[in-house]
Amino acid sequence: MKRSRLSYDEWKCIISKDMFGKMVNSELLNGYIGIINIKEVSQTQIREFDGENIAVCDKGRKWLSILPQNDWYCITAMMDENGKVLLWYIDMIAGQGIDADGVPYFDDLYLDLVVYPNGTIIVDDMDELEDALSKKDITQKQFDLAMETSRRLQRGLLSNVSSLTEYTRKCYELVK
C-alpha cells in the first residue's frame, strides 16, 4: 500500500507550486482542506474524457484536497485558474495522518473514482485493488472497505453533481 502526501510530491511534472492547508471543524467538514496552486510544470498532464482533452496538471491549475477525518476517502478537485472544477479524483483510503513534516497523508487503497462535471463517474484502478488483494498487499477487510466506501460515495455525495460542485465551492472558499 502506498502512502500519499497531500503535497503531491509523486507528481514529478510539478516544478513549482504554492501550498496552503488547514484543519477545519465545521458543519461542512471535520478534516483537512488544502489547496495547491501549480506555478510551473515540466510537462502538461492530459486526461481524455468523452473526446475532450483536459489538462489536469498545468501552469495555473489548482488542486483542492478534501480529507474528512474518520472517513475512508480523499477528494482532489482539479480546477482551472478560475476555480472551475475540471474533474474530481477520489481515492479510497485505509487510513490518514500527519507526517513529521506536518503534511497530511493517506494510505491509498488503490481504488479510485473519477467524476466529471457532467456527473459521469468512472471507477478507476479496480484491477490494482484486486491485484493487491491477490498478492496479499491488502487484507480482505481493506478490500471490502474500499468497495463499500466507493459504493457509499456513488449513492451519496457523488450522486448529484450540483451538490458536489456546491460542496467543493464551499470548501474552496475556506482556503482560497
Z-matrix of the N, CA and C atoms (Angstrom, degrees):
N
C 1 1.448
C 2 1.526 1 108.78
N 3 1.297 2 114.41 1 136.23
C 4 1.465 3 120.81 2 -176.70
C 5 1.529 4 110.28 3 -94.02
N 6 1.307 5 116.32 4 139.62
C 7 1.466 6 121.84 5 173.51
C 8 1.528 7 107.55 6 -96.20
N 9 1.323 8 115.87 7 126.26
C 10 1.467 9 121.49 8 -179.67
C 11 1.521 10 109.68 9 -113.78
N 12 1.323 11 115.26 10 126.28
C 13 1.469 12 121.15 11 176.84
C 14 1.528 13 108.81 12 -89.40
N 15 1.309 14 116.77 13 145.19
C 16 1.459 15 120.00 14 -179.12
C 17 1.522 16 112.83 15 -78.66
N 18 1.323 17 115.85 16 14.50
C 19 1.465 18 121.63 17 168.14
C 20 1.530 19 109.55 18 -91.35
N 21 1.340 20 116.33 19 -7.44
C 22 1.464 21 123.92 20 177.09
C 23 1.526 22 112.47 21 55.12
N 24 1.326 23 115.90 22 42.15
C 25 1.466 24 121.42 23 -179.83
C 26 1.525 25 112.89 24 -61.43
N 27 1.342 26 117.38 25 -25.18
C 28 1.465 27 120.12 26 -178.22
C 29 1.528 28 112.55 27 -69.84
N 30 1.326 29 117.87 28 -13.96
C 31 1.463 30 121.51 29 176.30
C 32 1.534 31 108.00 30 -83.09
N 33 1.312 32 115.59 31 86.07
C 34 1.471 33 121.80 32 -175.07
C 35 1.527 34 112.77 33 -66.13
N 36 1.330 35 117.71 34 -16.96
C 37 1.469 36 120.48 35 179.30
C 38 1.529 37 111.89 36 -72.77
N 39 1.338 38 117.32 37 -16.98
C 40 1.469 39 120.05 38 -179.92
C 41 1.524 40 108.91 39 -82.46
N 42 1.324 41 115.90 40 114.29
C 43 1.467 42 121.75 41 -179.12
C 44 1.524 43 110.62 42 -88.78
N 45 1.337 44 116.54 43 -39.61
C 46 1.465 45 120.55 44 -176.64
C 47 1.526 46 109.38 45 -144.21
N 48 1.356 47 115.14 46 138.88
C 49 1.460 48 120.35 47 -179.62
C 50 1.518 49 109.72 48 -154.68
N 51 1.315 50 115.86 49 156.49
C 52 1.461 51 123.18 50 169.77
C 53 1.519 52 106.76 51 -109.11
N 54 1.329 53 115.93 52 143.19
C 55 1.459 54 120.33 53 179.92
C 56 1.523 55 110.48 54 -130.25
N 57 1.318 56 114.78 55 143.73
C 58 1.457 57 121.02 56 171.47
C 59 1.518 58 107.43 57 -148.91
N 60 1.316 59 116.66 58 139.83
C 61 1.452 60 120.07 59 177.09
C 62 1.507 61 111.03 60 -157.35
N 63 1.324 62 114.53 61 163.15
C 64 1.462 63 118.46 62 178.36
C 65 1.524 64 109.99 63 -159.07
N 66 1.317 65 113.94 64 156.83
C 67 1.454 66 120.75 65 172.79
C 68 1.527 67 107.43 66 -80.91
N 69 1.319 68 115.41 67 139.67
C 70 1.456 69 122.32 68 -178.06
C 71 1.524 70 108.08 69 -125.21
N 72 1.310 71 115.92 70 138.11
C 73 1.461 72 121.55 71 175.18
C 74 1.521 73 106.80 72 -132.01
N 75 1.336 74 115.76 73 92.82
C 76 1.463 75 120.45 74 -174.97
C 77 1.521 76 109.66 75 -148.12
N 78 1.327 77 115.97 76 177.80
C 79 1.464 78 120.30 77 175.09
C 80 1.520 79 110.83 78 -62.00
N 81 1.321 80 116.62 79 -31.81
C 82 1.463 81 122.02 80 -178.72
C 83 1.522 82 111.63 81 -69.33
N 84 1.332 83 116.19 82 -44.52
C 85 1.462 84 120.52 83 -173.03
C 86 1.518 85 110.35 84 -162.92
N 87 1.310 86 115.11 85 139.97
C 88 1.461 87 121.82 86 163.87
C 89 1.515 88 104.95 87 -111.44
N 90 1.320 89 116.21 88 107.98
C 91 1.452 90 119.71 89 -177.50
C 92 1.512 91 111.46 90 160.06
N 93 1.323 92 114.85 91 -158.32
C 94 1.459 93 122.21 92 -175.48
C 95 1.522 94 109.83 93 -105.27
N 96 1.332 95 115.44 94 137.39
C 97 1.462 96 122.32 95 170.00
C 98 1.520 97 106.89 96 -125.94
N 99 1.325 98 116.08 97 129.79
C 100 1.456 99 120.55 98 178.54
C 101 1.513 100 111.13 99 -136.80
N 102 1.318 101 115.35 100 156.42
C 103 1.466 102 121.03 101 177.67
C 104 1.520 103 108.73 102 -131.19
N 105 1.309 104 115.08 103 136.18
C 106 1.461 105 121.59 104 172.59
C 107 1.521 106 107.07 105 -116.77
N 108 1.318 107 116.14 106 125.63
C 109 1.463 108 122.38 107 173.48
C 110 1.519 109 106.80 108 -101.73
N 111 1.319 110 116.34 109 114.65
C 112 1.460 111 121.07 110 -177.44
C 113 1.523 112 108.80 111 -82.58
N 114 1.328 113 115.64 112 120.06
C 115 1.466 114 120.92 113 -175.89
C 116 1.524 115 112.77 114 -97.35
N 117 1.340 116 116.25 115 -35.37
C 118 1.466 117 119.58 116 -177.56
C 119 1.520 118 109.20 117 -153.27
N 120 1.335 119 116.09 118 138.43
C 121 1.467 120 121.71 119 176.98
C 122 1.522 121 109.90 120 -127.89
N 123 1.322 122 115.43 121 153.68
C 124 1.463 123 119.81 122 175.74
C 125 1.522 124 110.52 123 -80.75
N 126 1.336 125 115.59 124 -30.14
C 127 1.457 126 120.64 125 179.48
C 128 1.527 127 108.70 126 -155.40
N 129 1.324 128 116.22 127 131.98
C 130 1.457 129 121.53 128 177.27
C 131 1.524 130 109.38 129 -64.24
N 132 1.329 131 116.53 130 137.32
C 133 1.461 132 121.74 131 176.82
C 134 1.525 133 108.46 132 -103.96
N 135 1.327 134 115.21 133 124.74
C 136 1.459 135 122.64 134 -174.40
C 137 1.525 136 109.75 135 -110.95
N 138 1.316 137 116.03 136 140.08
C 139 1.462 138 121.75 137 171.54
C 140 1.525 139 106.42 138 -121.85
N 141 1.329 140 116.85 139 129.20
C 142 1.461 141 120.03 140 -179.59
C 143 1.521 142 109.55 141 -93.60
N 144 1.321 143 115.48 142 135.16
C 145 1.460 144 120.90 143 175.19
C 146 1.514 145 109.33 144 -145.75
N 147 1.323 146 115.29 145 126.02
C 148 1.459 147 121.76 146 173.97
C 149 1.530 148 111.66 147 53.25
N 150 1.345 149 115.58 148 41.67
C 151 1.450 150 121.13 149 178.15
C 152 1.512 151 115.25 150 78.98
N 153 1.324 152 116.66 151 2.98
C 154 1.466 153 121.29 152 -178.67
C 155 1.525 154 109.69 153 -114.63
N 156 1.335 155 116.11 154 138.03
C 157 1.462 156 121.02 155 175.10
C 158 1.522 157 109.53 156 -90.91
N 159 1.332 158 115.53 157 127.93
C 160 1.461 159 121.49 158 -179.71
C 161 1.520 160 108.16 159 -115.45
N 162 1.325 161 116.87 160 119.02
C 163 1.469 162 121.59 161 177.71
C 164 1.525 163 107.94 162 -81.65
N 165 1.339 164 116.20 163 99.66
C 166 1.467 165 119.94 164 -176.87
C 167 1.520 166 112.42 165 -86.04
N 168 1.324 167 116.48 166 -24.98
C 169 1.468 168 120.70 167 178.52
C 170 1.520 169 108.10 168 -128.38
N 171 1.328 170 114.98 169 105.62
C 172 1.455 171 120.87 170 -177.51
C 173 1.528 172 107.91 171 -159.08
N 174 1.294 173 115.89 172 164.78
C 175 1.470 174 121.01 173 176.99
C 176 1.532 175 109.14 174 -55.35
N 177 1.326 176 115.74 175 130.90
C 178 1.454 177 121.24 176 178.84
C 179 1.519 178 114.75 177 92.56
N 180 1.328 179 117.30 178 -13.66
C 181 1.461 180 119.83 179 178.92
C 182 1.522 181 110.19 180 -71.38
N 183 1.333 182 115.14 181 154.53
C 184 1.464 183 122.28 182 178.28
C 185 1.526 184 107.51 183 -125.70
N 186 1.325 185 115.49 184 138.82
C 187 1.457 186 120.34 185 174.66
C 188 1.514 187 108.17 186 -118.41
N 189 1.307 188 115.92 187 119.91
C 190 1.454 189 122.60 188 177.63
C 191 1.522 190 108.15 189 -99.66
N 192 1.325 191 116.83 190 123.06
C 193 1.462 192 122.19 191 177.73
C 194 1.519 193 109.21 192 -103.29
N 195 1.327 194 115.66 193 132.36
C 196 1.464 195 122.23 194 177.33
C 197 1.522 196 106.78 195 -126.78
N 198 1.336 197 115.72 196 112.91
C 199 1.467 198 121.59 197 -175.70
C 200 1.529 199 109.08 198 -123.90
N 201 1.347 200 117.02 199 91.59
C 202 1.459 201 119.38 200 179.72
C 203 1.531 202 111.27 201 -65.64
N 204 1.336 203 115.76 202 137.59
C 205 1.463 204 119.82 203 174.44
C 206 1.517 205 108.32 204 -70.34
N 207 1.314 206 115.63 205 151.45
C 208 1.466 207 121.19 206 175.39
C 209 1.521 208 112.99 207 58.02
N 210 1.336 209 116.59 208 33.40
C 211 1.457 210 120.77 209 173.55
C 212 1.522 211 108.20 210 -140.68
N 213 1.310 212 116.28 211 179.12
C 214 1.460 213 120.87 212 -165.94
C 215 1.522 214 112.98 213 -122.91
N 216 1.334 215 116.83 214 36.46
C 217 1.459 216 120.96 215 177.72
C 218 1.521 217 110.16 216 -152.91
N 219 1.339 218 114.58 217 160.89
C 220 1.459 219 122.67 218 173.84
C 221 1.521 220 107.51 219 -135.85
N 222 1.321 221 116.38 220 127.03
C 223 1.464 222 122.14 221 178.74
C 224 1.523 223 108.81 222 -97.46
N 225 1.322 224 116.11 223 131.89
C 226 1.460 225 121.33 224 168.08
C 227 1.525 226 106.89 225 -117.67
N 228 1.323 227 115.91 226 114.85
C 229 1.461 228 121.11 227 175.72
C 230 1.523 229 106.98 228 -94.54
N 231 1.324 230 116.27 229 116.01
C 232 1.462 231 121.75 230 179.63
C 233 1.522 232 107.44 231 -93.58
N 234 1.349 233 115.03 232 118.55
C 235 1.459 234 120.95 233 -170.04
C 236 1.525 235 111.63 234 -122.42
N 237 1.329 236 114.81 235 157.59
C 238 1.463 237 119.14 236 174.34
C 239 1.531 238 109.12 237 -80.44
N 240 1.322 239 115.93 238 -177.35
C 241 1.469 240 120.87 239 -175.12
C 242 1.534 241 112.85 240 -64.56
N 243 1.341 242 117.31 241 -17.64
C 244 1.467 243 121.40 242 179.30
C 245 1.527 244 112.98 243 -96.70
N 246 1.323 245 116.71 244 1.75
C 247 1.458 246 120.47 245 -179.89
C 248 1.520 247 114.39 246 87.90
N 249 1.330 248 117.75 247 8.77
C 250 1.468 249 121.18 248 176.90
C 251 1.530 250 108.41 249 -79.30
N 252 1.331 251 116.29 250 129.50
C 253 1.465 252 120.45 251 -178.36
C 254 1.526 253 110.20 252 -71.06
N 255 1.343 254 115.36 253 127.17
C 256 1.460 255 122.27 254 175.33
C 257 1.522 256 109.97 255 -89.91
N 258 1.327 257 116.19 256 -38.41
C 259 1.454 258 122.93 257 173.56
C 260 1.520 259 108.89 258 -168.47
N 261 1.328 260 114.53 259 160.66
C 262 1.464 261 121.85 260 173.23
C 263 1.514 262 107.49 261 -110.80
N 264 1.314 263 116.19 262 137.28
C 265 1.464 264 122.19 263 176.59
C 266 1.523 265 106.23 264 -120.57
N 267 1.319 266 116.85 265 119.42
C 268 1.460 267 120.67 266 -175.19
C 269 1.522 268 109.31 267 -116.82
N 270 1.325 269 115.54 268 118.88
C 271 1.462 270 122.75 269 176.88
C 272 1.521 271 109.42 270 -91.15
N 273 1.336 272 117.34 271 134.21
C 274 1.458 273 121.45 272 168.35
C 275 1.530 274 105.76 273 -84.00
N 276 1.326 275 116.93 274 136.65
C 277 1.464 276 120.08 275 -171.70
C 278 1.527 277 111.81 276 -129.98
N 279 1.336 278 115.52 277 157.31
C 280 1.462 279 122.36 278 179.06
C 281 1.518 280 111.99 279 -99.49
N 282 1.315 281 117.24 280 -16.56
C 283 1.457 282 121.61 281 -178.58
C 284 1.510 283 109.50 282 179.30
N 285 1.335 284 114.91 283 174.04
C 286 1.461 285 120.44 284 -178.17
C 287 1.514 286 109.46 285 -154.84
N 288 1.320 287 115.01 286 165.34
C 289 1.451 288 120.01 287 178.28
C 290 1.513 289 110.41 288 -176.97
N 291 1.320 290 114.52 289 -166.58
C 292 1.465 291 121.54 290 176.65
C 293 1.517 292 106.66 291 -126.54
N 294 1.340 293 116.88 292 127.75
C 295 1.463 294 120.23 293 -175.35
C 296 1.528 295 111.50 294 -81.62
N 297 1.327 296 115.88 295 -179.32
C 298 1.470 297 122.15 296 -176.75
C 299 1.527 298 112.51 297 -61.94
N 300 1.348 299 117.12 298 -23.81
C 301 1.465 300 121.49 299 177.86
C 302 1.526 301 112.23 300 -85.42
N 303 1.328 302 117.19 301 -0.74
C 304 1.459 303 121.12 302 -178.56
C 305 1.519 304 113.91 303 82.50
N 306 1.335 305 116.72 304 14.79
C 307 1.463 306 121.25 305 -178.57
C 308 1.534 307 109.25 306 -99.02
N 309 1.332 308 117.79 307 126.23
C 310 1.463 309 119.86 308 175.65
C 311 1.531 310 110.57 309 -62.48
N 312 1.326 311 114.92 310 149.08
C 313 1.465 312 120.89 311 178.88
C 314 1.525 313 108.81 312 -143.08
N 315 1.333 314 114.65 313 166.95
C 316 1.466 315 120.06 314 170.42
C 317 1.522 316 108.47 315 -140.83
N 318 1.327 317 114.59 316 155.72
C 319 1.457 318 121.86 317 175.37
C 320 1.525 319 107.30 318 -95.64
N 321 1.327 320 115.00 319 112.71
C 322 1.459 321 124.08 320 -170.05
C 323 1.531 322 111.15 321 -75.71
N 324 1.326 323 116.39 322 125.70
C 325 1.467 324 122.14 323 177.29
C 326 1.530 325 112.03 324 -95.67
N 327 1.304 326 117.61 325 25.83
C 328 1.467 327 124.33 326 171.38
C 329 1.527 328 114.55 327 72.88
N 330 1.322 329 118.58 328 -46.15
C 331 1.459 330 121.65 329 -175.04
C 332 1.528 331 110.41 330 -73.56
N 333 1.330 332 115.82 331 135.17
C 334 1.460 333 121.71 332 -178.65
C 335 1.523 334 110.05 333 -132.91
N 336 1.303 335 115.14 334 157.35
C 337 1.456 336 122.41 335 170.94
C 338 1.520 337 107.29 336 -121.64
N 339 1.315 338 116.39 337 136.01
C 340 1.461 339 121.90 338 174.94
C 341 1.524 340 106.30 339 -115.23
N 342 1.325 341 115.86 340 126.07
C 343 1.463 342 121.04 341 -178.68
C 344 1.524 343 107.96 342 -118.93
N 345 1.326 344 115.22 343 129.63
C 346 1.456 345 121.33 344 179.32
C 347 1.526 346 109.74 345 -100.96
N 348 1.335 347 117.59 346 157.20
C 349 1.468 348 121.23 347 -176.45
C 350 1.530 349 114.94 348 -57.22
N 351 1.321 350 118.05 349 -19.75
C 352 1.469 351 119.47 350 177.30
C 353 1.529 352 111.94 351 -84.99
N 354 1.350 353 116.97 352 0.04
C 355 1.456 354 121.22 353 178.15
C 356 1.513 355 115.14 354 98.23
N 357 1.323 356 117.82 355 -8.60
C 358 1.462 357 120.41 356 178.09
C 359 1.526 358 110.04 357 -63.22
N 360 1.334 359 115.39 358 132.73
C 361 1.464 360 121.81 359 177.66
C 362 1.521 361 108.05 360 -116.25
N 363 1.323 362 115.60 361 128.65
C 364 1.462 363 121.36 362 177.71
C 365 1.521 364 108.49 363 -117.01
N 366 1.338 365 115.58 364 127.36
C 367 1.462 366 121.11 365 173.96
C 368 1.522 367 106.46 366 -82.43
N 369 1.329 368 116.14 367 124.51
C 370 1.463 369 121.66 368 -174.06
C 371 1.528 370 110.14 369 -120.21
N 372 1.303 371 116.03 370 144.28
C 373 1.467 372 124.21 371 173.23
C 374 1.524 373 114.19 372 67.74
N 375 1.338 374 117.39 373 27.03
C 376 1.463 375 120.73 374 174.03
C 377 1.523 376 110.05 375 -58.89
N 378 1.337 377 116.06 376 -36.22
C 379 1.463 378 120.18 377 178.74
C 380 1.523 379 111.44 378 -62.32
N 381 1.330 380 117.36 379 -37.51
C 382 1.465 381 120.96 380 178.45
C 383 1.527 382 111.03 381 -67.13
N 384 1.336 383 116.64 382 -39.05
C 385 1.463 384 120.82 383 177.92
C 386 1.526 385 110.32 384 -63.41
N 387 1.330 386 116.58 385 -47.03
C 388 1.464 387 120.89 386 179.71
C 389 1.521 388 111.29 387 -64.09
N 390 1.323 389 116.65 388 -39.87
C 391 1.464 390 121.58 389 178.47
C 392 1.530 391 110.91 390 -64.12
N 393 1.326 392 116.79 391 -42.06
C 394 1.469 393 121.17 392 179.06
C 395 1.524 394 110.62 393 -62.19
N 396 1.326 395 116.99 394 -38.25
C 397 1.466 396 120.42 395 177.87
C 398 1.522 397 110.70 396 -67.87
N 399 1.325 398 116.81 397 -45.09
C 400 1.473 399 119.52 398 -178.36
C 401 1.526 400 112.00 399 -65.33
N 402 1.328 401 116.78 400 -30.48
C 403 1.473 402 120.78 401 178.26
C 404 1.528 403 112.20 402 -88.10
N 405 1.339 404 115.97 403 -0.17
C 406 1.467 405 122.53 404 -179.19
C 407 1.533 406 113.06 405 63.87
N 408 1.347 407 115.63 406 27.62
C 409 1.468 408 120.57 407 172.07
C 410 1.527 409 110.13 408 -74.50
N 411 1.337 410 115.66 409 -24.48
C 412 1.461 411 121.91 410 174.20
C 413 1.524 412 108.01 411 -131.90
N 414 1.323 413 115.68 412 161.67
C 415 1.462 414 121.20 413 178.59
C 416 1.528 415 110.19 414 -89.46
N 417 1.321 416 115.97 415 167.54
C 418 1.468 417 120.55 416 174.25
C 419 1.522 418 110.01 417 -60.35
N 420 1.326 419 116.65 418 -37.66
C 421 1.470 420 121.13 419 179.16
C 422 1.531 421 110.70 420 -62.19
N 423 1.340 422 117.93 421 -41.59
C 424 1.467 423 121.43 422 178.09
C 425 1.530 424 111.06 423 -68.01
N 426 1.328 425 116.58 424 -38.99
C 427 1.465 426 121.17 425 175.97
C 428 1.526 427 109.60 426 -58.69
N 429 1.338 428 115.88 427 -49.52
C 430 1.462 429 121.05 428 -179.59
C 431 1.530 430 111.33 429 -62.27
N 432 1.332 431 116.73 430 -38.13
C 433 1.464 432 121.36 431 178.01
C 434 1.527 433 110.70 432 -60.77
N 435 1.325 434 117.07 433 -45.56
C 436 1.471 435 121.12 434 178.94
C 437 1.526 436 110.74 435 -61.80
N 438 1.325 437 116.45 436 -44.93
C 439 1.467 438 120.29 437 -178.77
C 440 1.531 439 111.36 438 -65.04
N 441 1.331 440 116.97 439 -45.64
C 442 1.467 441 120.40 440 -178.60
C 443 1.534 442 111.09 441 -66.70
N 444 1.322 443 117.35 442 -40.29
C 445 1.469 444 120.19 443 178.08
C 446 1.523 445 110.34 444 -62.07
N 447 1.319 446 116.72 445 -43.06
C 448 1.463 447 121.41 446 178.11
C 449 1.527 448 110.97 447 -60.31
N 450 1.327 449 116.71 448 -47.02
C 451 1.475 450 120.36 449 179.58
C 452 1.532 451 111.16 450 -63.25
N 453 1.330 452 116.11 451 -43.51
C 454 1.471 453 120.76 452 -178.98
C 455 1.533 454 110.96 453 -61.58
N 456 1.339 455 116.48 454 -43.14
C 457 1.465 456 120.16 455 178.49
C 458 1.527 457 111.51 456 -64.27
N 459 1.333 458 116.40 457 -41.92
C 460 1.464 459 119.73 458 -178.98
C 461 1.529 460 111.84 459 -66.69
N 462 1.325 461 117.01 460 -32.79
C 463 1.472 462 120.85 461 177.96
C 464 1.527 463 111.54 462 -80.18
N 465 1.329 464 116.89 463 -24.51
C 466 1.461 465 121.30 464 -173.62
C 467 1.515 466 113.46 465 -109.05
N 468 1.329 467 115.98 466 -105.28
C 469 1.467 468 123.16 467 -173.07
C 470 1.526 469 113.56 468 -51.44
N 471 1.329 470 117.54 469 -38.72
C 472 1.467 471 120.20 470 -174.60
C 473 1.523 472 113.41 471 -88.33
N 474 1.327 473 117.76 472 -5.20
C 475 1.466 474 120.37 473 -174.72
C 476 1.530 475 112.95 474 -73.63
N 477 1.317 476 117.08 475 -17.78
C 478 1.465 477 121.20 476 -179.87
C 479 1.527 478 107.71 477 -130.79
N 480 1.320 479 116.51 478 104.35
C 481 1.467 480 120.29 479 -174.48
C 482 1.530 481 111.61 480 -64.01
N 483 1.318 482 118.31 481 -28.60
C 484 1.471 483 120.09 482 177.19
C 485 1.523 484 110.58 483 -66.08
N 486 1.326 485 116.97 484 -42.23
C 487 1.469 486 120.86 485 177.48
C 488 1.520 487 110.84 486 -66.70
N 489 1.338 488 116.81 487 -40.33
C 490 1.464 489 121.11 488 177.49
C 491 1.528 490 110.21 489 -62.50
N 492 1.316 491 116.74 490 -42.53
C 493 1.464 492 121.39 491 178.88
C 494 1.525 493 110.65 492 -62.34
N 495 1.319 494 116.87 493 -43.57
C 496 1.465 495 121.29 494 -179.74
C 497 1.535 496 110.51 495 -66.54
N 498 1.320 497 117.24 496 -42.42
C 499 1.468 498 121.75 497 177.08
C 500 1.530 499 109.96 498 -59.50
N 501 1.320 500 116.12 499 -44.70
C 502 1.467 501 121.51 500 179.23
C 503 1.526 502 110.54 501 -62.67
N 504 1.327 503 116.74 502 -43.66
C 505 1.472 504 121.04 503 179.78
C 506 1.528 505 110.57 504 -60.26
N 507 1.318 506 116.75 505 -43.99
C 508 1.468 507 120.44 506 -179.90
C 509 1.528 508 110.99 507 -64.55
N 510 1.317 509 116.87 508 -40.63
C 511 1.474 510 120.02 509 176.83
C 512 1.525 511 110.50 510 -64.52
N 513 1.326 512 116.70 511 -42.74
C 514 1.463 513 122.06 512 179.73
C 515 1.527 514 110.97 513 -60.35
N 516 1.319 515 116.73 514 -40.06
C 517 1.471 516 120.96 515 179.75
C 518 1.530 517 111.60 516 -59.58
N 519 1.316 518 117.23 517 -27.34
C 520 1.464 519 121.02 518 -178.53
C 521 1.530 520 113.46 519 -75.23
N 522 1.341 521 117.08 520 -18.09
C 523 1.478 522 119.15 521 -176.01
C 524 1.520 523 114.76 522 -127.71
N 525 1.315 524 119.00 523 -4.11
C 526 1.473 525 118.31 524 -175.31
C 527 1.507 526 112.66 525 -77.70
